[in-house]
């Protein structure tokens, strides 16, 4: 066999693979260690900027309500500082999954509530409830897995896809009217913003968020084994009827098995980040 020919063929194969990869959309990073494919094309039916604006409005209203009840943690709160430290480590890796994240005005806030809950709205608006930290006694690594998971929902634009699927052409027409200045701007934004707090993601969305969140956290230097430990805690909490996060993020053996299968794929990222 001609070694030179083999070498040329190998080199071409490498170039071809690179060119094919370069043609992929930015929603699936070239250097991703987990495989979740490209984000749903349905999301394009809902303009990202309009949704992010609506999310920001809804987030602001939620914080104002929490503040009025004395439930919004002040900047000096130790748990909030801990969460913001985790956020500062994860956020730099977000644009690898979505270029829009470069322009997001990220926020991390903590709300006093017994609910086991956390979320990240489109545009990078993150909130944790004290219940998820206190009742599950989350370590920093486990809290990073929760935050990475929620960030992944925003980065993969699952809310855009779910709204497109649930509202269909009606939402498209309303948003089109909004974009072309045909009125009802406030009503449309308010309606979409309200939906963001009640959206239930599909099993596929949840799997994507698990894996993308796992990689985000590993790149930031958080132990990927914590993802498995987290969902074991979630499974135990489900038995006691934990609300909020558990109702929209069902735990189970399959979820844990998928994470266990992907932990080795990102361990190198974690070890490199820890050097």
N, C-alpha and C positions, 0 to 999 in steps of 0.2 A: 504494500500500500504506500502511496506517495505521501511522505510526511509533510512536505511543503503544501500539497493540495489540501491535506487534512487541516493544516494550520490555517490556510486561507479560508477554508470552509468554516472553521471554528470562529475565525475573526469576523467573517461576514455574518454568521449566526448571531454573534454578540452584537454587531452593529444593528442588525435587523431587529433584534429584541429591544435594543435601546430606542430605535426609531419608533417601533410600535408602542413602546411605553410612553415615549414623549408625546405621542398623539392622544394619549388618554386624557380624560378631563381632570381638572385640578382637584376634584372631589375624592380622588383616590391617589394619595401621594406615591411617588415613585419609590420611595424608600420605606414604605409602610411594611411592618413585619407581620401584621395581621391582615387577613384577606376578607374584605367586606364588599368588594365590588364598587361600582359607581353609585352615587346617590340617585334616588328616584327622579326621573325626568318630569314627573307630575308637578314637582315643586315649582317649576317654571311658570305654571298657571297663576301663581300668586306672587306679585312683585315683592322681592326681598326687602327693599327699602321701606315700603309701606308697612310691611308686617313688623319690621324692627322698630319703626316709629310707634306703632300701636302697642308693641310689647313694652317699650320704654314708658309710655303713658300709663299702662296698667301697672307696671312695676312701681312707678312713682306714687300712684294712688294707694297701692298696697302698703308701701313704706309709710305713707302719711297716716293711714289708718292705724298701723301698728304703733307709730310714734304717739298718736293721740291716746292710745290705751296704755302707754308706758311699756310696750312690749318690744320696741326696737332697741337692740343693743347699742350702747354708745361706742365711739371709737376706742375708748379705753378698756372695753370688755376683753378679758383674757381669751375667752373662747373665740370671739370675733377676730382678734389679732392672730390667733392660731390659724383660723380659716383663711384669712387674707394672706398669710405667709404661704400657705399651700397654694392659693390662687396665683400668687406671684411666681411660683415655680412652674405651674402648669401652663399658664396663659402664653408664654413665649413659644410653646410648641403647637398652639392652636392653628396658626396660619398654614401649617403643613397639611391640614385637612380642609381648610376653606379660606381662600384668599380674602374674603370679606372680613374675616376676623381681624385683619390688620387695622381696619377702621372702626372697630367696635369700641365703645366706651364701657369697658368692663367694670362691673361692680360686684362686690361680695358683701352681703349683709346677713345679719342673724336676727331671727324673730323668736321671742319667748313664747313657746307653745309646747304642749305635750305631744303634739303630732309627730310621728316618725316620718319626716318629709324633708325634701330638698328639691330644688329645680334650677334650671338655667333657661331663661327665656331667649328667644331670638335677639341677637344683638349683644349677648354676653351679660345679661342681668341675672346674677346668681343669688339665691337665698337658701339658707339652711334654717330649720326650726331646731330649737334647743332639744326637743324630744329625741331627735335622731342621734344627737351626740350623747345625751345623758342616758337614755334607756338602753342603747346598744353599746354604750361605753366604747366609742370608737377610738382606736389609735390614730395617729397622724396618717399612717399608711392606709388604713381603712377609710378615713375621711377623704383622703386623696382619691381613692377609688370611686367614692360616691360623687365627688366633685367632677372627676374625669368623665364619669358616666353621664352626668347631667350636661356638661359642656359638649359632649359628643352628640347629644340630641340636637343641640343648637347648631353645631358645626355640620352635621349631616342634614340639617334643615328638615327634620322630621315633621315639625309643626306645619311648614309650608305644604308638605305632601299630604298630611292628614286633612288640612283645611280644604285643599283642592279636591280630595276624594269625597269629603263629607258635604261640601257645598256645591261642587260641580260647576256648571255653567253660570248658575246664579251668582256665585261669588266672583267668577271671572268678569261677568258683565258689570257688577257693582264696582269692582276694583277698576275696570276699564273706565267707567264713568268718573270715578275718583281721579284717575290719572289725567283724563282729558278735561278736567275742570267742570264736570257736569253736575256737581252738587253732591250732597250727602257724605261729604268727606268725614265729618265728625262721627256720624252714625256708623259708617263702615268701619272706621278705626276702632270705635268703641266696641262694636260687635265682635271684631276679630280679637281685640285685646281680652275681652271676657272669656272667649273660648280657650285662650292659651292656658288658663289655670285649670281647665277641665278636660283637656285633650287626653285621650287614652291611646298610647302608641301600640302598634302591632307587635307581634312576637318577633318579626324580622327587625323592626326598629330597635327593640330591646336588645337583641343579639348584637346588632351593629354598635349600639351605645356601650354595651359591655366590653366589646373588643377594642373599639377605638379609645374608650376611657382607660382600659388596661394599658394600652400603648402610651397614651399621654402621660399617665402616672409613672410608668417605668422610665420614660425619657426624662422625667423630672426628678428621678432618683428615689421613687417610692417602691417598696418591695412588692412585686407582682403577686406573691403568695397571699398578700392581704386581700386580693379580690375574692379568693376562695373562702377565706376566713369571714369576710364581710357577708357573703351570701349564705353561709352557714348560720350566722347570727340572724340574718333576715328570716331564714327558714324557721328558726326557733321562735322568733317574734311572731311569725304568722300564726303559730299555734295558740298564741295568747290574744289573737284578734287585733293585732297592731293596725292602726288606721293609716290614711295618707299614702305615703310612699309604697306601702305594701299592697295597697289596692290597685295601684297602677303599675307596679313593678313586681309581678308575682315571682316568687322564688320557687325553686324546685331542683330535683336531682339533675335534670338535663342541663339547666343553666350552669350548675356547678361543674358538670362534666365538660362543657364547652370551654369554660374558663381554665380548667385544669389542663386541657389540651393545648391552650394557647399561651399559658404562662411560660413554657420553655422558649417560645418564639421571641419573647421580649426580655428574657432574663439578661441577655447580653447588653441591651440598652440600659437596664438598671445597673448592671455592674460597671458599665462605662461611665454612667452618670455619678457613681459613687467614688470613682477614682479621684 
